[in-house]
């Protein structure tokens, strides 16, 4: 559910994604266009991590935008 929010607010969320994963370029963010699977693929390319490691990071990021609790303080 949280990813639906992130995808719907992608223009606003791009900055948060860039803060978290600074190796992503503007072109990467344009190609990702709010799609979770595209984000995971690009992160694998940029960071050279395994898919399950990237998915854990994306899950953690996503939990920060749960509709019930909102953003976590970091």
C-alpha positions in Angstrom: 0.0 0.0 0.0 2.8 2.4 0.8 4.3 1.9 -2.6 1.1 3.1 -4.2 1.5 6.3 -2.3 5.2 6.6 -3.3 4.4 5.9 -6.9 1.5 8.4 -6.9 3.8 11.1 -5.4 6.9 10.2 -7.5 7.7 13.8 -8.4 7.8 14.7 -4.7 9.5 11.4 -3.7 12.4 11.6 -6.1 14.3 13.9 -3.7 13.8 11.4 -0.9 14.9 8.5 -3.1 18.0 10.6 -4.2 18.8 11.4 -0.5 18.7 7.7 0.4 20.5 6.4 -2.7 22.8 9.2 -4.0 24.3 7.2 -6.8 21.0 7.4 -8.7 21.1 9.9 -11.5 18.3 12.1 -12.7 18.1 9.9 -15.8 17.7 6.9 -13.5 14.9 8.5 -11.6 13.2 9.4 -14.8 13.4 5.8 -16.0 12.2 4.5 -12.6 9.1 6.7 -12.8 7.9 5.4 -9.4 8.0 1.7 -10.4 9.3 -0.4 -7.5 10.9 -3.1 -9.7 12.7 -0.5 -11.8 14.1 1.1 -8.6 15.3 -2.3 -7.4 17.0 -3.0 -10.8 18.7 0.4 -11.0 19.9 0.1 -7.4 21.4 -3.3 -8.2 23.3 -1.7 -11.1 24.5 1.3 -9.2 25.4 -0.4 -5.9 26.3 -4.0 -7.1 24.2 -5.6 -4.3 22.1 -8.7 -4.4 18.4 -8.3 -5.2 17.4 -9.5 -1.7 19.6 -6.9 0.0 18.2 -4.1 -2.2 14.6 -5.3 -1.6 15.2 -5.1 2.2 16.5 -1.5 1.8 13.5 -0.6 -0.4 11.1 -2.2 2.1 12.6 -0.2 4.9 12.3 3.0 2.8 8.7 2.1 2.0 7.8 1.5 5.6 8.7 5.2 6.3 5.7 6.1 4.1 3.0 3.8 5.5 -0.4 5.5 5.4 -1.1 4.6 9.1 2.0 5.9 10.7 3.5 8.3 8.2 7.1 8.9 8.0 9.6 7.7 10.5 11.9 10.2 12.1 15.4 9.9 10.9 
